[in-house]
Amino acid sequence: MERIALAPELEAGLVGDSLSLRGELTRLNGAALEQWLASLSGIAVLELSDLDIGDGVAATHALNAVRLLRSRTPLLRIVAAPQVLAHNLYRTGLLLDGGIALEAMREEEPYG
């Protein structure tokens, strides 16, 4: 697995078509994540069991990241999505076209 430090508190791991994010996504590192993801293609699995979303701005960055990855694959599987991300995917209608599959969504306390 290739590990990439995106920020002091945010790390990515790549294996084939699978991307894992670990640490805390915040308003301060969210733009760096989006910029880095713009250089990737062919990601079909996004594993988030070790990712925390720090606040509302970070939740927006997470949603943008999913949109970007989804635009490059017919089906994006998201494993262990934080509850706030899964809720926002539903709320914005991104789950309607069948291009995103949520697996093992996490149940946790709200961010903030």
C-alpha positions as CSV (number, residue, x, y, z in Angstrom):
1,M,0.0,0.0,0.0
2,E,1.3,3.4,-0.9
3,R,0.8,5.9,1.9
4,I,0.6,9.7,1.2
5,A,0.6,12.4,3.8
6,L,-1.8,15.1,2.6
7,A,-1.6,17.2,5.8
8,P,-0.3,16.5,9.3
9,E,-3.6,15.1,10.3
10,L,-4.7,13.5,7.0
11,E,-3.3,10.5,5.2
12,A,-4.3,8.5,2.1
13,G,-3.5,5.0,1.1
14,L,-3.7,3.6,-2.4
15,V,-3.9,0.0,-3.5
16,G,-5.1,-0.7,-7.0
17,D,-8.5,1.0,-7.5
18,S,-9.0,1.4,-3.7
19,L,-8.4,4.6,-1.8
20,S,-8.5,4.8,2.0
21,L,-8.5,8.1,4.0
22,R,-7.3,8.2,7.6
23,G,-7.3,11.0,10.1
24,E,-9.4,14.1,10.4
25,L,-10.8,16.1,7.5
26,T,-11.0,19.7,8.4
27,R,-11.7,23.1,6.9
28,L,-8.0,23.6,6.8
29,N,-7.0,20.4,4.8
30,G,-10.1,19.8,2.7
31,A,-9.0,21.8,-0.2
32,A,-5.7,20.0,-0.3
33,L,-7.6,16.7,-0.4
34,E,-9.8,17.9,-3.3
35,Q,-6.7,19.2,-5.2
36,W,-4.9,15.9,-4.8
37,L,-7.9,13.8,-5.8
38,A,-8.1,15.8,-9.1
39,S,-4.9,14.1,-10.1
40,L,-6.2,10.6,-9.6
41,S,-8.3,8.4,-11.9
42,G,-9.8,4.9,-11.7
43,I,-10.7,4.9,-8.0
44,A,-13.7,2.5,-7.5
45,V,-13.5,2.0,-3.7
46,L,-13.3,4.7,-1.1
47,E,-12.6,3.3,2.4
48,L,-13.4,5.7,5.2
49,S,-13.4,3.7,8.5
50,D,-10.5,5.7,9.8
51,L,-11.7,9.2,8.7
52,D,-13.4,11.7,10.9
53,I,-15.1,14.8,9.5
54,G,-14.4,17.8,11.7
55,D,-17.1,20.3,10.8
56,G,-19.6,21.5,8.2
57,V,-16.9,22.9,5.9
58,A,-15.1,19.6,6.0
59,A,-18.3,17.8,5.2
60,T,-18.6,19.9,2.1
61,H,-15.1,19.0,1.1
62,A,-15.9,15.3,1.6
63,L,-19.0,15.7,-0.6
64,N,-17.0,17.4,-3.3
65,A,-14.4,14.6,-3.1
66,V,-17.0,12.0,-3.6
67,R,-18.5,13.9,-6.5
68,L,-15.1,14.1,-8.1
69,L,-14.3,10.4,-7.7
70,R,-17.8,9.4,-8.8
71,S,-17.4,11.4,-12.0
72,R,-14.6,9.1,-13.1
73,T,-16.1,5.7,-12.5
74,P,-19.4,4.0,-13.3
75,L,-19.8,2.8,-9.6
76,L,-18.1,4.2,-6.5
77,R,-18.3,2.0,-3.5
78,I,-17.9,3.9,-0.2
79,V,-17.1,1.6,2.7
80,A,-17.7,2.8,6.3
81,A,-18.8,6.3,5.5
82,P,-19.2,8.7,8.4
83,Q,-22.8,9.3,9.1
84,V,-22.6,13.0,8.2
85,L,-21.2,12.1,4.7
86,A,-23.9,9.5,4.1
87,H,-26.6,11.9,5.1
88,N,-25.3,14.6,2.9
89,L,-25.0,12.2,-0.1
90,Y,-28.7,11.3,0.4
91,R,-29.8,14.9,1.0
92,T,-28.1,16.2,-2.2
93,G,-29.6,13.4,-4.3
94,L,-26.2,11.8,-5.2
95,L,-27.5,8.3,-4.3
96,L,-30.4,8.5,-6.7
97,D,-28.6,7.4,-10.0
98,G,-27.1,4.2,-8.5
99,G,-23.5,5.3,-9.2
100,I,-22.6,5.3,-5.5
101,A,-23.0,2.2,-3.2
102,L,-22.7,2.7,0.5
103,E,-21.5,-0.2,2.5
104,A,-21.4,-0.5,6.3
105,M,-22.2,3.2,7.1
106,R,-20.9,4.2,10.5
107,E,-23.2,5.4,13.2
108,E,-21.7,8.1,15.3
109,E,-22.3,11.3,17.1
110,P,-22.7,14.5,15.0
111,Y,-19.6,16.6,14.2
112,G,-19.2,20.0,15.7
